[in-house]
Amino acid sequence: MKGNVLYGQSGGPSSVINSSALGVFLEARRQRDKIDKIFVMKNGIVGAIKNQVCEITSQNTDLLKLRHTSGAIFGSSRYKLDDCKIRPAEYLAIVKTLQAHNIRYFFLNGGNDSMDTCNKINNYLQMVNYECRVIGIPKTIDNDLVGIDHSPGYGSSAKFIANLMIELDLDNSSYPMGRVVIVEIMGRNAGWLAASAKLASIVGHGPDLIYVPEVSFDSQSFVDRVKKIYQTKNRVLIAVSEGINYREACRLNIGQTDPFGHRVLGGVSYALASLIKEKLSLETKVINMGMAQRSAARISSLTDIREAEMIGKEAVRQACCGKTGKMITIERKSNIPYSTCFGLADLETVANKEKRLPLTMINKSGDNINDGFIEYALPLIQGEDQDRFDNGLLDTFNFVFSK
């Protein structure tokens, strides 16, 4: 089957999502017997619905800069695609876009909600007998996709978090009497990102306490632990996932949800700081990493960059071999030396499901991460891409959709 490619990005960006785009483009060009042109959609599935697509086949000189360009350069969205019976017009619009550009290979790059979108599109295209291979390309800094050892984007965010912890601990230890520093890290239901702060302990600067959503949070135990650590060290460094179940923090965002029905989070660090001030009268400092933890291309992992690019290439290869309704997976073969291979998972088994941090990686008291986590995460943060800067500034890929 010969036709054209349509690629889109979806959900929260990462520092390596554009490396996956590069992989798709490079492999699609190589598959000349099956692929003519390469199109990208503006703002993910919204671009397919509105026929806002742009050909990128002929662009050449700057494409390699995608390896060190953060954000979703072609635009993302958190648009929830309802069932085709509820909004049939949207599906008809998508098919019309595919037909208009002879799209026979469809790739959506995103997390578990994006895999749900992919799955719905694949099922609908089969129902209306439109021949098109649909492949999901995984991406999420949260690392909560099921069926995959780790998700592209996670390693780079973990590297950023771990190194920031080192810097914060060094800063806080500069004074005889330090502060209680609380670092709020992304993670609604899964604590993989907060757990990555543990990597800083390798060089002696890990957090004293790490709290993740997988275990219940006890405010009195928290206060007691902070008090004891401060009495010993005259400072405390805490990593906390935004999704921990602290009742007072949950009240900050009551009723706020995103288009997929997920709770809007943020502010748990401030609630904990207030608790410490009230109970212990200690000086506190809140660090909310926000978007920085997913956009720091300057410190992204070379391992992550390479895997993201290779997974984009693998998606095209599998589609050209006739696969559809699948997500590309990474399977770990060994830690030392670090070795992986690619696999396939059915979109239906991945969509809307979450992989949580195993309880075996959390200590018994629920306030730190076991050393076993380091064996899992350390290979993912290795290496640096040296060719990133021009005149001291990030040399990024620039793209503007043609009208």
Secondary structure by P-SEA (a helix, b strand, c coil): cbbbbbbbccccccccaaaaaaaaaaaaaaacccccbbbbbccaaaaaaacccccccccccccccccccccccccccccccccccccaaaaaaaaaaaaaacccbbbbbccaaaaaaaaaaaaaaaaaccbbbbbbbbbbccccccccccccaaaaaaaaaaaaaaaaaaaaaccccccbbbbbbbbcccccccccccccccccccccbbbcccbbbbaaaaaaaaaaaaaaccbbbbbbbccccccccccccccccccccccccccaaaaaaaaaaacccbbbbbbccccccccccccccaaaaaaaaaaaaaaaaaaaaccccbbbbbbbccccccccccccccccccccccccccccccccccccccaaaaaaccccccccccccccccccbbbbbbbcc
